[in-house]
Amino acid sequence: MTPFSTILSAMAFAATLVASAPMADAVDGKRRGEQSEAREQFMAGQVKSLREIEGRILPKMRGMQYLGPEYDAGSQVYRLKFLDSGRVIFVDVDARTGAILRQAG
């Protein structure tokens, strides 16, 4: 690799990082918003904590890798994501009751 092509590669990589930063900020902002809304609803006694929901659901999903949660404050539903033999499994849980609403994958 010539010094000129090395510089061009570095510049292209830097441009990619700069271009992707706003998207990463938007994703982080959405996640922070979800966490904030979940916390507010939990503090108001409207929903169960994520820890309690995970405590109920994770033992039922043995052998699967837990990828993490999402929260929809409007519908008050936690969506827990799992990986099972290369397939992503979604488990939607009512945040008020802890009941599984749907499992798809």
URRA-V629434 format. One record per residue. N is the residue number from 1. PSI is psi in radians with two decimals (none if undefined). Layout:
BEGIN
n	psi
N	PSI
N	PSI
END
This chain:
BEGIN
n	psi
1	2.27
2	2.77
3	-0.64
4	-0.76
5	-0.54
6	-0.75
7	-0.76
8	-0.73
9	-0.76
10	-0.71
11	-0.71
12	-0.72
13	-0.78
14	-0.71
15	-0.65
16	-0.75
17	-0.76
18	-0.71
19	-0.56
20	-0.24
21	-0.80
22	-0.64
23	-0.76
24	-0.71
25	-0.69
26	-0.73
27	-0.79
28	-0.70
29	-0.70
30	-0.79
31	-0.74
32	-0.67
33	-0.74
34	-0.77
35	-0.73
36	-0.79
37	-0.72
38	-0.75
39	-0.76
40	-0.78
41	-0.61
42	-0.80
43	-0.52
44	-0.03
45	0.30
46	-0.52
47	2.84
48	2.74
49	2.73
50	-0.70
51	-0.75
52	-0.74
53	-0.84
54	-0.66
55	-0.52
56	-0.65
57	-0.75
58	-0.72
59	-0.43
60	-0.21
61	0.62
62	2.49
63	-0.11
64	2.61
65	2.22
66	2.13
67	-0.40
68	3.05
69	2.85
70	2.78
71	2.32
72	1.82
73	-0.55
74	-0.77
75	-0.09
76	0.96
77	2.27
78	2.42
79	1.98
80	2.37
81	2.36
82	2.75
83	2.17
84	1.88
85	0.80
86	-0.10
87	2.43
88	2.25
89	2.26
90	2.32
91	1.99
92	2.24
93	2.29
94	2.07
95	-0.36
96	-0.69
97	-0.40
98	0.07
99	2.47
100	2.17
101	-0.66
102	2.52
103	2.13
104	2.68
105	none
END
